[in-house]
Amino acid sequence: MSDRNVGTEARRPQAADVAWPTRNRLVRRPGARATATLTAWLVVLLAGGCTGVKEWCGNRFKVGPDYRRPPAAVAENWIDADDERIRPDWVVDAWWTQFNDPTLDGLVQTAYQQNLDLQTAGTRILEARAQRNIAAGNLFPQSQSAIATYIRGQLPTGGGFPLPIPSELNLFATGFNASWEADFWGRYRRTIIASQATLDASVDGYSDALVMTLADVATNYVQYRTFQQRLDYARRNVKIQEATLDLAETRFNVGTTTNLDVQQAKSNLAQTQSTIPSLETGLRQAGNGLCILLGMPASDLSQMLEVQPIPKAPLELAVGIPADLLRRRPDVRRAERDVAAQSEQIGIAKADLYPRLSINGFIGYTGENLKSLFAAKSLTGLVFPALQWNILNYGRIMNNVNAQDANFRGKVLTYQQTVLRAGREVENALVAFLQTQVQARRLEESVLASERSVELASEQYKGGIADFNRVFNTQTTLVSQQDQLAVARGNIALNMIAVFKALGGGWQSFGAPKGAVGPGHGKAKTGHP
C-alpha cells in the first residue's frame, strides 16, 4: 500500500459539524465536539513527542524524519583523464568481451549459472522480500484467529459483585477474533519502507557478488594463461641450455675447454629447471580457483584449457567519470540503501512516544451448552477499543530514538567512506594499467635483445671466440627477462580487470538475480536509480 493512500483524508464539512443557535446560546453537535477534542489531543501528543503538526502532515502522517540521500564527495575527473588511453564514455558493460577470448566468455556464463556464492546471495533476496511482505501485512489486522473455548466458573454469592452474576458459569464460544492497531504515527508504514530498502540492499549485494565473481573468474583465467606462458618460456630455455651443456661437454671431451664450462652449464640448466615446479604449482592453483568459481570440484583443467596466449587487453579503456560510481558500484548502492533503511528506524522508534490505538473484535456464537451454541440467538459480536500509552518509560524510548539516530549517522559516514574507497580503487587500478603497458613495452625490447645476445654468444662460444661466461650470463638474463615479460603481459590484463571491478562493471549485463525470483514474483526491483 502506498504511503499516499494511507492516513487521514480531508473531507467536506457535514451538517452534523455545523453549530446552530438554540435559546440564544451556541450548541454544537457531538461530531463537532469529537473533532475538536481529537484535534486538541493531536496537538498535545505531537507537542509532547517533539514532532510538530506541520511536520507530521508533511511526512504523510508519519512521525520522524523523511529520508534524503546523503551527500558524497567524488572527484570531477580521473587523475589520468588527460591520457588518451582513458576515455570518459562508457561503451561496454560486458567488459570481458574486450579480450576477444571465447573461452573466457564461456567461463563467465558458466560461473553465472553455477557459482554457489551467487546463489547464496540470491537466497538473501528471497529472505528480504519475504520480510518486506511480512511488514506490509501489518497494515491489515495484525492478528486473526479462529477460536473454540469452554469456560466454567464458580463465583461467590452474597453481594460480592454489584452486578447480577450467576454463582455458576458455563460458557461455550466459537468464532473469529481479530485485532488491528491503527498506523496513526506511521510505525508500520515506515517498517515497510525500511524493509523495501533492505530488499534493495540485498539486490545490490547480489550485484556486488556478481561483480566480484566475474572479476575473479577473469583473474584466475588470466593467471592460468600467464602460468602457461611462463612454463612455455622456461621449457624453451631448458632446451636451449641442454644444447649448450652438450656443447660444453663435447668441447671438454676434445680438450678445447675446461670442466668449469661444463659445471657452469649444468648449474644454469638446473637453476632454470628448478623454476618449473613452482610454475606448475601456480598453474594448478589457478585452475583449482576456477573450478570453485564454476561451482565444480577441483579438477585438472589442462584438457579443457589447452595452451593459449595470455588474453590481450585493449590499449584504451572507456571508464566513464567518477560520479558514475554512485549509481554503478553495487557496494556503494548497497551502503546508500542501508542508510535509507536505518533512517526509517528513527521514525519507528519515535512512534513509541505516542499512544497506540487498537480495535479488538469477536464475532461468533456463545451459549451455555453445546445444544444452544449454534442457535440464531447465540450469534454474538463484540468490539473492544483500546488505548495504550507507555508514559513511564524512564527515558528508554527517547534513548532508543537517540541510539537509532546515532546508528543512522554512522551509516552515513560508512556510505561516504565507501564512495571515497571506490574512487581510490579505480585510481589505483588505472595507474597500474597504464604503467604496466609501459613496462611491457620495455621488457619486449629487452627480451628481443636478450634472445639475439644468446644466439650471438652461443655462436661465438661454438667458434671458440668467446668464453662460456658470456653464454652463461646471456642465457640467465634471457630466462629472467622472458619470465618478467610474461608476468607483465598478464598484469596488463589483470589491471584491466581490476579497473572494471573497481568501476562495478558487469552486473548490468545480466537479468534478474538468478534463483532470487520466486513463484508469483517478477524481477527484483531496486527502487532507486
Beta strands, then each sheet from edge to edge (+ up, - down):
strand 1: 20-22
strand 2: 25-27
strand 3: 86-87
strand 4: 143-154
strand 5: 168-181
strand 6: 317-318
strand 7: 356-367
strand 8: 379-388
sheet 1: 1+ 2-
sheet 2: 3+ 6+
sheet 3: 4+ 5- 7+ 8-
end
